Amino acid sequence: MAPQATEGQILADGGEGDAVTREAWRLQTLREYRLMDTAPEAAFDRVTKLVADLFDAPIALVTLVDDCRQWFKSAHGLTISETPREISFCQYVITDDAPLVVTDTAADPRFVDNPLVTGEPYIRFYAGVPLRAYNGMVLGTLCVIDRKMRGTFDRRELERLEDFAAIIMAEADLRRIVVERDDARRTLERALDFSGIASWRYDARIDAVTWRGAVAELWGADYASALTNREGVFARIHPEDRARVEVAINEAVASGTPYAVEHRIDHPERGVRWLGIRGDWDVRDDDAILTGVCIDITEQKSRQENATLLMRELHHRMRNLFATVGAIISLTRHAARDVDDYVERISSRLDALNRAQNVLLGANFMTGSMHALLREVEASFPRIRWSGPDLLLPENALVAMALLFNELATNAVKHGALTGADGQVDVNWSQDPEGSDPRLFHLTWAESGGALTVAEPERTSFGTLLMERSVKNNLGGTIARDWKPDGLVVDITLPARWREA
C-alpha cells in the first residue's frame, strides 16, 4: 500500500545533472513528437475516458508541459485546454521525474492556495504518472483528478495508471516514428529534386508507375495524371524512339534483368528532351517491381553534335554515374535493415557522390584534385587530418576514392576512432619516384583514440564490399585492413597513374 499522507508522494528518485541542460533536452524531445496544440484524437480520448471510468474519477488528463504551460492533449471531464505551468500539479512530476499522489490538497501546503484547488476544477485529489519519451525525458503526465479527497491510492492502482501512460506513449512514439520516416523520405526526395534526378517504380502486374524527385522538370508538370501507367509514359516518348524503348522494357519484364535506355521525350513545357533511364528489380516475396532513376541528358546530346570527342568523355562519365547510383540503390536495398536505415545509407552514399561531383564541377569536368576531394571529406568529418601531394584524378577514379573515403569515415563514426571526442583519423599518401618499377601509389588510413574497442567484424558488410570494389575493380589496386588495438589501419596500394597538379 502507498503511504497515506496528505503531501505529494514522490515514488521514484529524480535524475541528477544540469537542470537547465536537461530541461532544454526535454523541450527538444517534446518538439520531436509534434503533439502540442494538435486537434483532439480518438486514440488518446479513449484512454482518458477508460482511465476515468476505471478509477471512478470525474477528470482524467493527458498533459504535455512546455516551458510556460501545461497543455491537455486529451481532457476527459474538463473543458479548458491549458493552464500556466507555475500552478500545475504536473510540474512536480516533471521536476522530480517521478509519480506524484496527493490524497488531500487542502492539507498540502504546496497546493492549499493553488487556484486550481480554490477554484475550478476544485482539485482535492491528484494522481499523476510520467509520460516518458524514448530517451527517458518526461514530456508530461497521465493523471486522474477528483473533487473530493481519497483515503488511499495503492501501488497496484499506481501501476495500472503507469500501464495506461505506457499505452499513450506507445501511440505517441508510433506517430513520431512515422513523422521521422516521412521527414527522411521528403529529405531524400528534396535531394533528388536538387540533383535533377527523378526516381520511378513500375509494377508490371497492375501496369502502374509511381514517381519521386524532379519529375516535373524531367517529364512535365502533368506527370501525376498523365504518367500513371505504361501507356501514358509511352505517349510522351518521342515516336521515333518508342519501338526501341518498348523492346528494352519488354526484355526487362520478361527476363527480370536490369533496364537501361536513353531516349527522347516530347516535354509539354520544354519541347524535345533526352533522358537517360536506369532501373533494376526490387523483389519482395512474389512481388517484382522495376525501380530506377532518370536524368535529363539533353545538353550532353546537344554537345555531342558539335564536339564528338568531348561528348564521348561526358557520356562515359554519365554512364559511370548512373552505374554507381544504380548499384548503390540496388545493393543498399538488400543490405538495409528497414526504411530508415535504407534512407540513411542512401543519403550517405549520395553525399559521397556529391563530393566527387563538387570537385569535378570546380575543375574541368574530366579530372579533379585529390586535395579538393579531401577538403570536401574534411568538411563532413572534421577530425580527419590528411597530407600528401595534390594529384589530378580522372572522373571514375575520383568517384571511387570519394566512395572509399565515405565508407571508411562513416564506419569510423559508428564503430571506430570518431566515436569518441578524442579520436582522429590520419590519411597520408605518396607515389613512388619516377622510374620505379613498378611505380605505385600508397595510401594509409590510420585511426586512433576512439571510444570503442576496435574488433574485426564478424561478417562482410556491403560497405566493405563497396570499398573492395572501388579499390580492386575501379582502381586496379589492393586494400588491406588491420584492426590494431588503438584503431583500424587501412593500407591501399594502386598503380601510380596520376600526375601532380
ABEGO torsion letter per residue (X at the ends): XBBBBABBBBABBBBBEBAAAAAAAAAAAAAAAGABGBBBBAAAAAAAAAAAAAAGBABBBBBBBBAABBBBABBBGBABABBBAAABAAAAAAAAGBBBBBABAAABAAAAABAAAABOAGBABBBBBBBBBAAGBBAEBBBBBBABBBABBBAAAAAAAAAAAAAAAAAAAAAAAAAAAAAAAAAAAAAAAAAGBBBBBBBAAAGBBBBBEBAAAAAEAAAAAAAABAAAAAAABBAAAAAAAAAAAAAAAAAGBBBBBBBBBBBAAAEBBBBBBBBBBBBBEABBBBBBBBBBAAAAAAAAAABAAAAAAAAAAAAAAAAAAAAAAAAAAAABABAAAAAAAAAAAAAAAAAAAAAAAABAGABBBAAAAAAAAAAABAABBBBEBBBBBBAAAAAAAAAAAAAAAAAAAAABAAABAABBBBBBBBBBBBGBOBBBBBBBBBBBGBABBBBBBABBBAAAAAAAAAAAAAAGBBBBBBBBAAEBBBBBBBBBABBBX
